[in-house]
Amino acid sequence: MIRFLKEMVQGGAKPKVSRAEVLGARPVRNPAIAWERGAAPGQDEERPAVVLLRVPRRKDRRGNFLARVFRLPAERKIELDEMGSDVWEMCDGAQTVEAVTRAICARYQLNRRQGEASVTAYLRMLAERRLVALRTAPAKAGKKESADTATKRKTQRKPA
């Protein structure tokens, strides 16, 4: 009972997602976010280019009120580091988390465990900020037993 009340207060239980489901998911960027890859302001050309995200502020009644009171800009700028920029570019919905992990491991000479931990933690952080979403494969319908399998099971049961 206490667990039920605790879950209600916290907004419900988080869905249980297996490791295989996470690695099979496809990260997709939020289409409302504009981004570009280039040298950061004041950065020399020899260093690798980074991604600059432009996140628009809320346009609803509450967001407009807060923007007026606190003089907020129309958008927030987020600069990603080199590895984060590579992960962001691969979040196109075509590659799975596992493919992104393999590419990051190969580029930065990480072992599988390190790469998987860093990529999944980074994607989790981006998802919490609503910058990306993870698209999972649709659940397959349960297998129906064939007539032969059902007959075999009936014959294997011991009579009570």
N, CA, C and O of each residue as an XYZ file, in Angstrom:
640
protein
N       0.825     -1.190      0.000
C       0.000      0.000      0.000
C       0.870      1.255      0.000
O       0.579      2.224     -0.701
N       1.940      1.225      0.794
C       2.820      2.386      0.864
C       3.510      2.600     -0.475
O       3.679      3.737     -0.917
N       3.909      1.509     -1.120
C       4.549      1.614     -2.423
C       3.584      2.240     -3.444
O       3.992      3.074     -4.252
N       2.322      1.842     -3.406
C       1.311      2.380     -4.313
C       1.171      3.882     -4.113
O       1.139      4.635     -5.087
N       1.085      4.330     -2.860
C       0.949      5.759     -2.572
C       2.194      6.524     -3.001
O       2.102      7.629     -3.536
N       3.336      5.939     -2.767
C       4.586      6.579     -3.160
C       4.651      6.756     -4.676
O       5.087      7.800     -5.162
N       4.219      5.740     -5.423
C       4.222      5.821     -6.884
C       3.236      6.866     -7.376
O       3.510      7.566     -8.350
N       2.090      6.980     -6.711
C       1.104      7.988     -7.097
C       1.648      9.395     -6.894
O       1.458     10.265     -7.743
N       2.320      9.619     -5.778
C       2.873     10.935     -5.477
C       3.986     11.286     -6.453
O       4.092     12.437     -6.877
N       4.811     10.324     -6.814
C       5.936     10.570     -7.699
C       5.542     10.541     -9.174
O       6.411     10.676    -10.034
N       4.300     10.373     -9.482
C       3.886     10.393    -10.880
C       3.830      9.032    -11.515
O       3.858      8.942    -12.743
N       3.755      7.988    -10.762
C       3.645      6.652    -11.323
C       4.995      5.977    -11.446
O       6.048      6.609    -11.361
N       4.929      4.700    -11.645
C       6.164      3.919    -11.771
C       6.751      4.124    -13.158
O       6.029      4.240    -14.148
N       8.068      4.164    -13.206
C       8.732      4.264    -14.494
C       8.646      2.912    -15.176
O       8.730      1.878    -14.513
N       8.482      2.906    -16.487
C       8.391      1.625    -17.185
C       9.702      0.864    -17.104
O      10.784      1.447    -17.187
N       9.589     -0.431    -16.942
C      10.773     -1.291    -16.909
C      11.180     -1.586    -18.348
O      10.393     -2.124    -19.126
N      12.396     -1.235    -18.689
C      12.899     -1.446    -20.036
C      14.156     -2.288    -19.924
O      15.069     -1.965    -19.164
N      14.194     -3.360    -20.681
C      15.359     -4.242    -20.626
C      16.525     -3.647    -21.415
O      16.344     -2.738    -22.226
N      17.702     -4.167    -21.168
C      18.909     -3.716    -21.848
C      18.788     -3.947    -23.352
O      19.185     -3.100    -24.151
N      18.242     -5.090    -23.727
C      18.088     -5.409    -25.151
C      17.131     -4.424    -25.840
O      17.358     -4.035    -26.986
N      16.075     -4.027    -25.149
C      15.134     -3.065    -25.730
C      15.788     -1.701    -25.914
O      15.554     -1.025    -26.917
N      16.606     -1.297    -24.945
C      17.299     -0.010    -25.053
C      18.294     -0.041    -26.209
O      18.354      0.905    -26.993
N      19.069     -1.109    -26.325
C      20.058     -1.196    -27.399
C      19.397     -1.308    -28.773
O      19.999     -0.927    -29.777
N      18.176     -1.824    -28.830
C      17.464     -1.930    -30.094
C      16.673     -0.690    -30.461
O      16.177     -0.587    -31.583
N      16.545      0.265    -29.528
C      15.785      1.491    -29.780
C      16.559      2.403    -30.720
O      17.782      2.321    -30.834
N      15.813      3.270    -31.386
C      16.413      4.208    -32.334
C      16.239      5.634    -31.802
O      15.111      6.112    -31.681
N      17.345      6.318    -31.483
C      17.224      7.694    -30.983
C      16.850      8.658    -32.102
O      17.395      8.591    -33.204
N      15.908      9.558    -31.803
C      15.400     10.522    -32.779
C      15.489     11.918    -32.162
O      15.094     12.116    -31.013
N      16.004     12.879    -32.919
C      16.103     14.257    -32.436
C      14.727     14.912    -32.369
O      13.824     14.547    -33.122
N      14.569     15.873    -31.474
C      13.358     16.674    -31.385
C      13.340     17.614    -32.587
O      14.284     18.382    -32.772
N      12.279     17.573    -33.416
C      12.267     18.404    -34.628
C      12.151     19.904    -34.337
O      12.416     20.711    -35.228
N      11.767     20.298    -33.131
C      11.634     21.716    -32.796
C      12.991     22.370    -32.522
O      13.081     23.592    -32.404
N      14.033     21.563    -32.423
C      15.350     22.082    -32.072
C      16.189     22.273    -33.327
O      16.404     21.340    -34.100
N      16.659     23.506    -33.510
C      17.564     23.804    -34.619
C      18.991     23.531    -34.151
O      19.332     23.778    -32.995
N      19.813     23.022    -35.055
C      21.195     22.729    -34.686
C      22.111     22.921    -35.872
O      21.690     22.856    -37.027
N      23.379     23.161    -35.563
C      24.395     23.294    -36.606
C      25.728     22.833    -36.045
O      25.990     22.951    -34.848
N      26.554     22.314    -36.914
C      27.886     21.866    -36.508
C      28.894     22.848    -37.056
O      28.922     23.123    -38.256
N      29.707     23.364    -36.190
C      30.730     24.312    -36.602
C      31.646     24.602    -35.443
O      31.465     24.079    -34.343
N      32.626     25.437    -35.692
C      33.567     25.807    -34.641
C      32.845     26.682    -33.626
O      32.049     27.547    -33.990
N      33.128     26.451    -32.368
C      32.534     27.264    -31.310
C      33.094     28.670    -31.388
O      34.200     28.869    -31.890
N      32.345     29.651    -30.897
C      32.858     31.030    -30.924
C      34.188     31.122    -30.173
O      34.310     30.629    -29.052
N      35.166     31.746    -30.788
C      36.477     31.898    -30.181
C      37.327     30.644    -30.244
O      38.339     30.545    -29.551
N      36.931     29.690    -31.062
C      37.654     28.419    -31.150
C      38.487     28.409    -32.427
O      38.037     28.872    -33.475
N      39.700     27.880    -32.331
C      40.550     27.810    -33.515
C      40.077     26.687    -34.432
O      39.321     25.810    -34.013
N      40.516     26.718    -35.657
C      40.062     25.783    -36.683
C      40.642     24.383    -36.516
O      40.107     23.430    -37.083
N      41.725     24.235    -35.752
C      42.355     22.928    -35.599
C      41.544     21.995    -34.707
O      41.567     20.780    -34.898
N      40.834     22.549    -33.742
C      40.035     21.718    -32.840
C      38.797     21.206    -33.577
O      38.314     21.853    -34.505
N      38.292     20.060    -33.170
C      37.120     19.512    -33.855
C      35.890     20.388    -33.654
O      35.726     21.035    -32.619
N      35.044     20.394    -34.653
C      33.825     21.191    -34.601
C      32.834     20.566    -33.624
O      32.808     19.349    -33.436
N      32.030     21.410    -33.015
C      31.032     20.954    -32.055
C      29.643     21.321    -32.565
O      29.497     22.124    -33.487
N      28.634     20.723    -31.955
C      27.254     21.002    -32.321
C      26.699     22.058    -31.377
O      26.891     21.987    -30.163
N      26.010     23.035    -31.949
C      25.344     24.073    -31.182
C      23.844     23.890    -31.377
O      23.336     23.993    -32.493
N      23.138     23.617    -30.273
C      21.685     23.441    -30.315
C      21.005     24.752    -29.960
O      21.473     25.490    -29.093
N      19.903     25.036    -30.632
C      19.089     26.212    -30.313
C      17.708     25.702    -29.908
O      16.916     25.269    -30.745
N      17.439     25.766    -28.594
C      16.193     25.235    -28.044
C      15.244     26.402    -27.825
O      15.546     27.293    -27.032
N      14.091     26.422    -28.515
C      13.149     27.538    -28.335
C      12.482     27.461    -26.963
O      12.287     26.376    -26.415
N      12.136     28.628    -26.419
C      11.442     28.634    -25.134
C       9.972     28.321    -25.342
O       9.468     28.331    -26.465
N       9.301     28.046    -24.249
C       7.877     27.721    -24.318
C       7.097     28.919    -24.848
O       7.381     30.062    -24.491
N       6.121     28.651    -25.694
C       5.324     29.727    -26.291
C       3.899     29.774    -25.729
O       3.056     30.508    -26.244
N       3.632     29.005    -24.689
C       2.289     29.023    -24.125
C       2.120     30.238    -23.212
O       3.038     31.046    -23.074
N       0.971     30.363    -22.603
C       0.641     31.519    -21.771
C       1.631     31.677    -20.608
O       2.121     32.772    -20.335
N       1.907     30.569    -19.938
C       2.820     30.601    -18.795
C       4.236     30.979    -19.234
O       4.898     31.789    -18.585
N       4.694     30.385    -20.342
C       6.030     30.682    -20.849
C       6.176     32.132    -21.261
O       7.206     32.751    -20.994
N       5.155     32.687    -21.910
C       5.201     34.092    -22.311
C       5.228     35.012    -21.094
O       5.944     36.014    -21.092
N       4.456     34.682    -20.062
C       4.441     35.488    -18.842
C       5.812     35.485    -18.179
O       6.334     36.540    -17.819
N       6.401     34.285    -18.016
C       7.713     34.184    -17.386
C       8.795     34.878    -18.212
O       9.714     35.474    -17.650
N       8.694     34.804    -19.530
C       9.672     35.452    -20.399
C       9.599     36.969    -20.256
O      10.624     37.650    -20.283
N       8.385     37.493    -20.104
C       8.235     38.931    -19.927
C       8.778     39.387    -18.571
O       9.485     40.391    -18.485
N       8.443     38.646    -17.522
C       8.863     39.024    -16.170
C      10.378     38.927    -16.013
O      11.004     39.839    -15.474
N      10.964     37.838    -16.475
C      12.397     37.611    -16.276
C      13.252     37.985    -17.480
O      14.464     37.769    -17.467
N      12.640     38.540    -18.518
C      13.346     38.969    -19.733
C      14.179     37.824    -20.326
O      15.387     37.949    -20.530
N      13.508     36.732    -20.589
C      14.177     35.554    -21.128
C      14.359     35.690    -22.638
O      13.525     36.300    -23.307
N      15.435     35.130    -23.180
C      15.619     35.164    -24.639
C      14.630     34.202    -25.319
O      14.021     33.353    -24.668
N      14.490     34.354    -26.614
C      13.558     33.516    -27.369
C      14.042     32.075    -27.491
O      13.239     31.171    -27.724
N      15.335     31.853    -27.338
C      15.876     30.500    -27.423
C      17.054     30.341    -26.477
O      17.706     31.312    -26.094
N      17.310     29.093    -26.110
C      18.432     28.748    -25.247
C      19.464     28.035    -26.114
O      19.101     27.200    -26.943
N      20.723     28.346    -25.936
C      21.789     27.735    -26.729
C      22.538     26.736    -25.864
O      22.903     27.023    -24.724
N      22.759     25.552    -26.434
C      23.489     24.491    -25.753
C      24.608     24.033    -26.677
O      24.367     23.673    -27.829
N      25.830     24.048    -26.163
C      26.982     23.588    -26.941
C      27.361     22.195    -26.457
O      27.604     21.993    -25.268
N      27.412     21.242    -27.371
C      27.778     19.869    -27.044
C      29.274     19.670    -27.243
O      29.886     20.309    -28.099
N      29.859     18.776    -26.445
C      31.281     18.480    -26.611
C      31.475     17.593    -27.840
O      30.518     17.275    -28.546
N      32.711     17.204    -28.085
C      33.032     16.449    -29.303
C      32.290     15.118    -29.373
O      31.672     14.806    -30.391
N      32.345     14.335    -28.302
C      31.663     13.036    -28.304
C      30.144     13.226    -28.356
O      29.450     12.503    -29.071
N      29.637     14.189    -27.605
C      28.206     14.476    -27.626
C      27.740     14.918    -29.002
O      26.630     14.589    -29.421
N      28.583     15.662    -29.705
C      28.253     16.106    -31.060
C      28.153     14.915    -32.011
O      27.271     14.869    -32.869
N      29.055     13.959    -31.855
C      29.005     12.765    -32.702
C      27.745     11.948    -32.419
O      27.091     11.461    -33.341
N      27.416     11.805    -31.143
C      26.201     11.064    -30.781
C      24.977     11.795    -31.331
O      24.074     11.158    -31.873
N      24.933     13.117    -31.199
C      23.781     13.904    -31.671
C      23.577     13.710    -33.174
O      22.441     13.550    -33.621
N      24.648     13.721    -33.954
C      24.522     13.551    -35.397
C      24.000     12.161    -35.768
O      23.343     11.994    -36.795
N      24.292     11.171    -34.932
C      23.828      9.811    -35.222
C      22.393      9.566    -34.751
O      21.832      8.504    -35.023
N      21.800     10.514    -34.060
C      20.416     10.373    -33.586
C      19.456     10.781    -34.696
O      18.740     11.776    -34.575
N      19.446     10.018    -35.764
C      18.608     10.349    -36.917
C      17.425      9.408    -37.085
O      16.640      9.563    -38.021
N      17.289      8.445    -36.199
C      16.182      7.495    -36.285
C      16.497      6.297    -37.164
O      15.713      5.349    -37.213
N      17.617      6.315    -37.853
C      17.983      5.206    -38.729
C      18.882      4.201    -38.011
O      18.873      3.014    -38.339
N      19.656      4.671    -37.036
C      20.604      3.798    -36.340
C      20.082      3.460    -34.949
O      19.424      4.271    -34.298
N      20.387      2.265    -34.518
C      20.006      1.850    -33.167
C      21.031      2.367    -32.164
O      22.112      2.819    -32.539
N      20.677      2.292    -30.890
C      21.601      2.689    -29.825
C      22.846      1.812    -29.880
O      23.953      2.280    -29.615
N      22.664      0.549    -30.221
C      23.809     -0.354    -30.321
C      24.764      0.078    -31.439
O      25.981      0.018    -31.263
N      24.232      0.508    -32.575
C      25.076      0.970    -33.680
C      25.813      2.259    -33.300
O      26.981      2.440    -33.643
N      25.120      3.144    -32.594
C      25.757      4.379    -32.125
C      26.889      4.037    -31.163
O      27.969      4.625    -31.228
N      26.634      3.077    -30.266
C      27.647      2.659    -29.297
C      28.871      2.091    -30.007
O      30.003      2.428    -29.658
N      28.653      1.231    -31.001
C      29.786      0.652    -31.743
C      30.602      1.740    -32.442
O      31.832      1.688    -32.442
N      29.927      2.719    -33.035
C      30.631      3.798    -33.736
C      31.446      4.650    -32.765
O      32.575      5.031    -33.072
N      30.881      4.949    -31.601
C      31.595      5.750    -30.599
C      32.787      4.972    -30.053
O      33.862      5.539    -29.854
N      32.601      3.671    -29.811
C      33.707      2.835    -29.322
C      34.858      2.810    -30.321
O      36.023      2.888    -29.931
N      34.539      2.704    -31.596
C      35.575      2.651    -32.623
C      36.296      3.993    -32.755
O      37.516      4.031    -32.911
N      35.551      5.078    -32.694
C      36.155      6.402    -32.890
C      37.019      6.835    -31.711
O      38.070      7.443    -31.911
N      36.597      6.533    -30.497
C      37.299      7.025    -29.306
C      38.075      5.925    -28.571
O      38.485      6.126    -27.427
N      38.277      4.785    -29.200
C      39.031      3.662    -28.631
C      38.552      3.296    -27.220
O      39.349      3.199    -26.287
N      37.245      3.097    -27.083
C      36.650      2.673    -25.818
C      36.315      1.197    -25.897
O      36.049      0.677    -26.981
N      36.324      0.513    -24.752
C      35.843     -0.863    -24.787
C      34.315     -0.843    -24.773
O      33.701      0.199    -24.542
N      33.722     -1.979    -25.017
C      32.268     -2.080    -25.178
C      31.511     -1.557    -23.948
O      30.538     -0.816    -24.083
N      31.956     -1.941    -22.771
C      31.269     -1.536    -21.542
C      31.330     -0.024    -21.333
O      30.322      0.597    -20.993
N      32.501      0.568    -21.533
C      32.642      2.019    -21.365
C      31.786      2.777    -22.370
O      31.096      3.732    -22.014
N      31.833      2.348    -23.619
C      31.058      3.012    -24.658
C      29.565      2.914    -24.418
O      28.835      3.893    -24.566
N      29.116      1.722    -24.045
C      27.686      1.519    -23.796
C      27.213      2.359    -22.611
O      26.139      2.958    -22.659
N      28.012      2.400    -21.556
C      27.636      3.181    -20.372
C      27.582      4.669    -20.695
O      26.642      5.353    -20.290
N      28.573      5.180    -21.416
C      28.588      6.611    -21.700
C      27.497      7.011    -22.687
O      26.868      8.055    -22.516
N      27.263      6.199    -23.716
C      26.235      6.536    -24.708
C      24.842      6.456    -24.087
O      24.026      7.353    -24.299
N      24.559      5.409    -23.330
C      23.225      5.297    -22.730
C      22.986      6.388    -21.690
O      21.879      6.921    -21.602
N      24.004      6.729    -20.902
C      23.843      7.809    -19.920
C      23.619      9.144    -20.628
O      22.796      9.949    -20.190
N      24.339      9.378    -21.708
C      24.194     10.624    -22.458
C      22.815     10.709    -23.111
O      22.171     11.757    -23.073
N      22.369      9.616    -23.702
C      21.037      9.616    -24.317
C      19.939      9.770    -23.274
O      18.922     10.413    -23.538
N      20.130      9.188    -22.094
C      19.159      9.349    -21.012
C      19.057     10.821    -20.606
O      17.960     11.337    -20.393
N      20.203     11.488    -20.501
C      20.213     12.897    -20.143
C      19.527     13.743    -21.221
O      18.756     14.649    -20.904
N      19.807     13.447    -22.486
C      19.150     14.174    -23.576
C      17.647     13.924    -23.584
O      16.865     14.833    -23.861
N      17.243     12.691    -23.280
C      15.820     12.357    -23.254
C      15.110     13.053    -22.091
O      13.977     13.509    -22.245
N      15.763     13.139    -20.931
C      15.166     13.842    -19.793
C      14.957     15.318    -20.095
O      14.012     15.927    -19.595
N      15.823     15.889    -20.902
C      15.682     17.291    -21.300
C      14.789     17.459    -22.523
O      14.595     18.575    -23.005
N      14.253     16.369    -23.018
C      13.361     16.329    -24.178
C      14.023     16.822    -25.465
O      13.385     17.444    -26.315
N      15.303     16.532    -25.582
C      16.028     16.871    -26.803
C      15.995     15.719    -27.795
O      16.036     15.938    -29.006
N      15.921     14.486    -27.284
C      15.782     13.299    -28.132
C      14.705     12.397    -27.538
O      14.317     12.535    -26.378
N      14.245     11.487    -28.357
C      13.319     10.441    -27.917
C      13.843      9.119    -28.439
O      14.523      9.073    -29.464
N      13.529      8.048    -27.738
C      13.937      6.720    -28.186
C      12.729      6.015    -28.781
O      11.731      5.775    -28.101
N      12.837      5.696    -30.042
C      11.755      4.998    -30.734
C      12.055      3.505    -30.666
O      13.090      3.041    -31.143
N      11.129      2.764    -30.062
C      11.318      1.321    -29.940
C      10.544      0.616    -31.027
O       9.617      1.177    -31.612
N      10.927     -0.612    -31.293
C      10.219     -1.423    -32.278
C       8.871     -1.807    -31.694
O       8.777     -2.044    -30.490
N       7.837     -1.877    -32.499
C       6.535     -2.278    -31.973
C       6.586     -3.690    -31.403
O       7.268     -4.565    -31.935
N       5.853     -3.897    -30.314
C       5.849     -5.210    -29.664
C       5.197     -6.228    -30.586
O       4.174     -5.960    -31.217
N       5.811     -7.393    -30.648
C       5.268     -8.449    -31.493
C       4.138     -9.138    -30.750
O       4.192     -9.309    -29.532
N       3.131     -9.523    -31.484
C       2.017    -10.251    -30.881
C       2.506    -11.618    -30.420
O       3.406    -12.204    -31.020
N       1.910    -12.109    -29.363
C       2.316    -13.406    -28.824
C       2.148    -14.505    -29.858
O       1.229    -14.477    -30.676
N       3.041    -15.457    -29.807
C       2.975    -16.554    -30.779
C       1.774    -17.429    -30.476
O       1.478    -17.729    -29.319
N       1.101    -17.824    -31.513
C       0.002    -18.772    -31.350
C       0.561    -20.175    -31.520
O       1.420    -20.433    -32.363
N       0.052    -21.055    -30.707
C       0.512    -22.439    -30.812
C      -0.083    -23.084    -32.052
O      -1.242    -22.866    -32.406
N       0.724    -23.857    -32.675
C       0.198    -24.622    -33.795
C      -0.586    -25.812    -33.241
O      -0.447    -26.150    -32.066
N      -1.391    -26.435    -34.060
C      -2.206    -27.571    -33.624
C      -1.320    -28.736    -33.183
O      -1.660    -29.449    -32.239
N      -0.182    -28.932    -33.864
C       0.723    -30.021    -33.499
C       1.327    -29.808    -32.115
O       1.426    -30.749    -31.328
N       1.730    -28.575    -31.817
C       2.336    -28.272    -30.517
C       1.320    -28.461    -29.406
O       1.646    -29.013    -28.354
N       0.088    -28.008    -29.628
C      -0.957    -28.151    -28.608
C      -1.263    -29.623    -28.357
O      -1.487    -30.023    -27.214
N      -1.274    -30.423    -29.404
C      -1.543    -31.858    -29.260
C      -0.423    -32.539    -28.484
O      -0.684    -33.383    -27.627
N       0.823    -32.178    -28.781
C       1.958    -32.755    -28.068
C       1.885    -32.429    -26.584
O       2.177    -33.289    -25.753
N       1.499    -31.199    -26.233
C       1.413    -30.834    -24.826
C       0.321    -31.622    -24.108
O       0.489    -32.033    -22.960
N      -0.779    -31.823    -24.786
C      -1.888    -32.558    -24.164
C      -1.478    -34.007    -23.906
O      -1.840    -34.582    -22.880
N      -0.735    -34.588    -24.821
C      -0.347    -35.990    -24.657
C       0.742    -36.156    -23.621
O       0.870    -37.223    -23.020
N       1.545    -35.095    -23.398
C       2.627    -35.190    -22.415
C       2.136    -35.009    -20.984
O       2.813    -35.423    -20.042
N       0.960    -34.393    -20.807
C       0.427    -34.185    -19.459
C       0.019    -35.506    -18.835
O      -0.485    -36.410    -19.502
N       0.245    -35.586    -17.582
C      -0.168    -36.783    -16.864
C      -1.606    -36.614    -16.428
O      -1.988    -35.530    -15.988
N      -2.413    -37.654    -16.535
C      -3.802    -37.534    -16.082
C      -3.828    -37.387    -14.568
O      -3.044    -38.014    -13.855
N      -4.747    -36.544    -14.087
C      -4.831    -36.288    -12.646
C      -5.643    -37.342    -11.914
O      -5.803    -37.263    -10.696
